[in-house]
Amino acid sequence: MHCFSFDIETVPDVELGRQLLGLHGLSDEDVATAMTFKRQQASGTEFLPLHQHRIVAISVALRSQDSFRVWSLGDTASDEADLVRRFFDGIDKYTPDLVSWNGSGFDLPVLHYRALKHGIQAPRYWEIGESDRDFKWNNYLARFHWRHVDLMDVLANYNNRAYAKLDEIAVMLGFPGKLGMSGDKVWATYLAGGLSEIRDYCETDVLNTWLVYLRFQHMRGQLDEADLEREFELVRSTLVGLQQPHLDEFLQAWHGH
């Protein structure tokens, strides 16, 4: 049994913005500003349409057999196509259950568009029962199936008026939540050359998601009290062993709650 908690971080696809808006010759920063300004005028929000996002980080937490791992795909030199390919290759290899926070509303549609852009095949992910009958009633794509659990969607009873932020639910449950970084700072951090910082932040989001998922599984009766504590201890011991500053900070914040 493999369970795969994931999160992505994105920046404006300024290459697409140049083409759509005819802004050749402008800097990346100016193109992104124009893209968000146009979006603000059209819709009242600066948040770009999902197909105008470019992925710069994908982090995952993998629970498999007796092990737990958390890492970011590729490295800081990896291009977007490599990150997206690695993500879908992982699904092809492990057929994991996926866990996300707003994955159905953001992460997965963005991954769809970018895989389409880069010509990346993902047959296992797109399986809905034609080749594997087990996927007919439980696949990654159907909203009410369990092969992908979008915690935000499920906990809100699929009602967008009840949606909550991961940070607030994590803090409510005694987990660290966000540690000085947030999604709205990613573009500025990226422009400043802070890709490593973005990858670290993405990993802490994945950890928050995973810890909330464990509490969700306990609520569902899939884990009893002893199971839950064992899962928490596995996460703690894994993070201690990795000896990475951002994970140490996460542990300290967790203990401090």
C-alpha positions in Angstrom: 0.0 0.0 0.0 1.4 3.4 -1.0 0.0 6.7 0.0 1.3 9.9 -1.7 0.7 13.3 -0.2 1.6 16.1 -2.7 1.7 19.8 -3.3 3.0 22.1 -6.1 4.2 25.6 -6.2 3.8 27.8 -9.3 4.9 31.1 -10.8 3.3 33.0 -13.8 4.0 31.4 -17.1 5.6 34.6 -18.5 6.5 32.9 -21.8 2.8 32.3 -22.4 2.0 35.8 -21.2 4.3 37.3 -23.7 2.6 35.4 -26.5 -1.0 36.1 -25.3 -0.5 39.8 -24.6 2.2 40.6 -27.3 4.7 41.7 -24.7 7.9 40.7 -26.3 10.9 42.6 -25.0 9.6 43.1 -21.5 11.2 41.5 -18.5 9.7 38.5 -16.7 8.6 40.7 -13.8 6.9 43.2 -16.0 5.1 40.5 -18.0 3.8 38.9 -14.8 2.6 42.3 -13.6 0.8 42.8 -16.9 -0.8 39.4 -16.7 -2.1 39.9 -13.1 -3.3 43.4 -14.0 -5.3 42.1 -16.9 -6.7 39.3 -14.8 -7.7 41.9 -12.1 -9.5 44.0 -14.7 -11.3 41.0 -16.1 -12.3 39.1 -13.0 -11.6 41.2 -9.9 -8.8 38.9 -8.7 -5.1 38.8 -9.4 -5.0 35.0 -9.2 -4.1 33.8 -12.7 -6.2 31.2 -14.6 -4.7 27.8 -14.0 -3.3 27.3 -17.5 -1.2 30.4 -17.0 0.7 28.9 -14.1 4.2 27.3 -14.4 5.3 24.7 -11.9 8.6 25.3 -10.1 8.3 22.8 -7.3 6.5 19.5 -6.5 6.9 18.0 -3.1 5.7 14.6 -2.0 5.4 12.6 1.2 5.4 8.9 0.5 4.0 6.4 3.1 5.0 2.9 2.0 5.2 -0.3 4.0 7.2 0.6 7.2 8.7 3.8 5.8 7.9 7.5 5.4 9.7 9.9 3.1 9.4 13.6 2.3 11.2 15.3 -0.5 11.0 17.6 -3.5 11.1 16.0 -7.0 14.2 16.7 -9.1 16.6 19.4 -7.9 16.9 23.1 -8.3 18.3 22.6 -11.9 15.3 20.5 -13.0 13.0 22.1 -15.6 9.3 22.0 -15.4 8.9 19.0 -17.8 11.3 16.9 -15.6 9.3 17.7 -12.4 5.9 16.9 -14.0 7.3 13.7 -15.6 8.7 12.5 -12.3 5.3 13.1 -10.6 3.3 11.0 -13.1 6.1 8.4 -13.4 5.7 7.9 -9.6 2.0 7.3 -10.1 2.7 4.8 -12.9 5.3 3.0 -10.7 3.4 2.9 -7.4 -0.3 3.4 -8.2 -0.5 5.2 -4.9 -3.5 6.7 -3.1 -3.1 10.5 -3.6 -3.7 13.0 -0.8 -3.9 16.8 -1.3 -5.3 20.0 0.0 -7.3 21.6 -2.9 -5.6 19.2 -5.3 -8.8 18.9 -7.4 -9.2 22.6 -7.6 -5.7 23.6 -8.3 -2.7 21.2 -8.2 -4.1 18.5 -10.5 -5.6 20.8 -13.2 -2.3 22.7 -13.3 -0.5 19.4 -13.7 -2.9 18.4 -16.5 -2.2 21.5 -18.5 1.6 21.3 -18.0 1.7 17.6 -18.9 -0.3 18.4 -22.0 2.2 21.3 -22.8 5.2 19.0 -22.4 3.8 15.9 -24.1 4.0 13.8 -21.0 2.2 10.5 -20.9 0.4 9.3 -17.7 -1.7 6.3 -18.6 -2.1 5.0 -15.0 -3.3 8.4 -13.8 -5.9 8.7 -16.6 -7.1 5.1 -16.2 -10.9 5.0 -15.6 -11.5 1.3 -16.1 -10.9 0.5 -19.8 -7.6 -1.4 -19.1 -8.0 -2.0 -15.3 -11.5 -2.8 -14.0 -10.4 -1.8 -10.5 -10.3 1.8 -11.7 -13.9 1.9 -12.9 -15.4 2.7 -9.5 -12.2 4.1 -7.9 -9.9 6.3 -10.0 -7.9 9.5 -9.7 -10.3 11.6 -11.7 -13.8 11.2 -10.1 -14.6 13.7 -7.4 -16.2 11.2 -5.0 -13.7 8.3 -5.4 -11.0 7.6 -2.8 -7.9 7.0 -5.0 -7.4 10.8 -4.6 -8.6 12.4 -1.4 -8.7 16.2 -1.7 -9.0 16.9 2.0 -10.2 20.4 1.5 -13.1 19.2 -0.7 -14.0 16.2 1.4 -14.0 18.0 4.8 -16.2 20.7 3.4 -18.6 18.1 2.3 -18.0 19.1 -1.3 -19.4 22.6 -0.5 -17.3 25.5 -1.6 -18.9 27.8 1.0 -17.3 25.5 3.7 -13.8 25.5 2.3 -11.0 26.2 4.8 -7.3 27.0 4.5 -4.7 24.3 5.2 -2.8 26.6 7.4 -5.8 27.3 9.7 -6.8 23.6 9.9 -3.3 22.5 10.6 -3.0 25.1 13.4 -6.4 24.1 14.8 -5.1 20.5 15.1 -1.9 21.5 16.8 0.4 21.2 13.7 2.8 23.9 12.6 0.9 25.4 9.6 2.9 27.9 7.6 6.3 29.0 8.8 7.0 32.4 7.5 6.3 31.6 3.8 3.1 31.5 1.9 1.9 31.0 -1.7 1.6 34.7 -2.4 5.4 35.1 -1.7 6.5 32.5 -4.2 6.9 34.7 -7.2 9.0 37.3 -5.4 11.1 34.6 -3.8 11.6 32.9 -7.2 12.7 36.2 -8.8 15.2 36.7 -6.0 16.7 33.2 -6.7 15.1 31.5 -3.8 14.0 28.2 -5.4 15.5 26.2 -2.6 13.4 28.1 -0.1 10.3 27.5 -2.3 11.0 23.8 -2.3 11.5 23.7 1.5 8.2 25.6 1.9 6.4 23.1 -0.4 7.7 20.2 1.7 6.3 21.7 4.9 2.9 22.1 3.2 3.0 18.4 2.3 3.8 17.6 5.9 0.9 19.6 7.2 -1.4 17.9 4.6 -0.2 14.5 5.7 -0.7 15.1 9.4 -4.2 16.4 8.8 -4.8 13.3 6.7 -3.8 11.1 9.6 -6.3 12.8 11.8 -8.9 12.4 9.1 -8.1 8.7 8.9 -8.5 8.5 12.7 -11.8 10.3 12.5 -13.0 7.7 9.8 -12.0 4.8 12.0 -9.2 3.7 9.7 -6.6 4.3 12.5 -7.1 3.8 16.2 -5.4 5.9 18.9 -2.3 3.7 19.0 -2.1 3.6 15.2 -2.3 7.4 15.0 0.5 7.8 17.5 2.7 5.3 15.7 2.1 7.3 12.4 3.0 10.6 14.2 6.1 9.0 15.7 7.2 7.7 12.2 7.0 11.2 10.8 8.9 12.7 13.8 11.7 10.1 13.6 12.0 10.5 9.9 12.3 14.3 10.1 14.9 14.0 12.9 16.9 11.6 10.8 16.9 13.9 7.7 18.6 16.7 9.7 17.5 19.5 7.4 17.0 23.1 8.9 13.4 23.6 7.5 12.3 20.2 8.8 14.0 20.8 12.2 12.0 24.1 12.3 8.8 22.2 11.5 9.5 19.7 14.3 10.2 22.5 16.8 6.9 24.3 15.8 5.0 21.0 16.1 6.4 20.3 19.6 5.7 23.9 20.6 2.0 23.7 19.8 
